[in-house]
Amino acid sequence: MKTLLPVLFLALVPGLCAVAETEDPAMPAKVGKKEAASRITYKGGDGSSFEKAVVIVGATSSMDGVPAEGKWLKKKYGSYEKLQQGLVQHEGKFYDVITIRTKKGKEVVVYFDISGFFPARG
C-alpha cells in the first residue's frame, strides 16, 4: 500500500496541473486575444470629435476594447506618445478621449465610442 499511494499521487498530479493551467481566469488565454482581434472592427468617423468618434464594434469588455484603441491609433498615426486618457459620458454614450503626440510633434485628441462594451454588461 505504501508504494501504491505515491504512484497514484504522481499519476494524478499532471492532470491537476493541466486543469489549473486551462481554467485559471487570472491567466489570459492567447486564443481569446486572437479571437477578440478577429471579431473587432471599426466604424464611425476619424475620431476628431464626439460626432466623428471611432466606434469599436465587437469588443465585449475593456480587455478587448482598450487594445483595439491602441491598434487603431498605431495604424492611423504610426508611432505616438499617449499624453492623456479619460472616460467621458456625452449624450448618453461613453467615450475614451485620448490625447496623443504624433511622431511629428503634433498633439491630437482622438474620441473612441466605447458604449458597446462599457459599462461592462453583466
N, C-alpha and C positions, 0 to 999 in steps of 0.2 A: 504494500500500500504506500510505503514511503517513497518508492521510486515512481509510482504511477501519478502521484499528486503533482510533482514538479513538471513532469512530461505533459500532463493535462493543462497545467497553467501556461506553459510555453506554447502549447498549441492554440490556446485561446488569445494570448496577448496580441499577435499580429492582426487578428480580426478586430480586436478592440481599438487598436491604433488606427486602422483603416476607417472605422466608423467615426472616430474623433476627427480625422482629417477632413472628411466629406461633410460632416454635419455641424461643424463649428460655425455659428452665424457671425462671429467676430472676424473670421478669415474670409476676405473677399475671394470669390471664385473667378478665375481668369475667363472661364467660359461665359460667365454672366456679363463681364465687361464687353466681350466681343459681341455677344447677343444684343446688349444695350446699344452699342455703337452702330450696329447694323440696322436697328429699328428707328434711330433718331434721325429726324430730318429738320430742315429749317424752312420757315416761310415768313411772310411779312415783308418788312422793308429792309433798309440799310442800317437800322439801329441808331439813327441820328436823333430820334425823338420818341416820346411815348406813342405817337400816332404811327411812326415808322419803325417800331420796335421789331427786333428779330424774335420770331416766335419759335420756341423749341418744341417740336412735336415728337411724341413717342417716349419721352422721359417719364419715368414713373416715380422718381424721387430726386432729391438733391444729389444723391450718389451718381445718378445718370446725368442730370441736368448741368451741374457745375462743370464737369469735364467737357461737356458739349459746348459750353460757352467758350472755354479756352481753345477748343478745337476751331470754332468759328473765327475767333479773334486771330489765331495763328494763320488761318487760311487767308483772311482778309488783309491783315497787316504785317504778316511775317513775324519778325522778332519785335517784341514790345515789352514795356515795363508796366506792370499794373501799379497804379498810384493809389487808387481808392475803389472801394466796392461797397454798395449799400443796397438794402432792401427797401423798396418804396411801394406803397399802395396808392394807386391812381385810378380813379373812376371804376372802382370795384375789381380791379385786376392787380396782380402782384408783378413787380419788375425788379430785376437786378440791374442796377445802374453802375456801370464800371467806367472809371476814368483811367486811360492808359496814356503812355508816352510812346509814340512810334519811334522807329529807328532813326527817323529824320528829325526827331526832337519835338514833333507837334503833339500837343495834348488833345485827346479825343474822348468824348463821352459817348458810351455805347449803351443802348437800352435793350434788355432782353425781357420779353414777356414770358414769365415762368409760371403763369396761372395754371397751366396744365399739370404741374406736379407740385406746386406749393400753394397753400399749405398741404402737407402730406395728407393724402386721403387714407382713412383707416377703416 
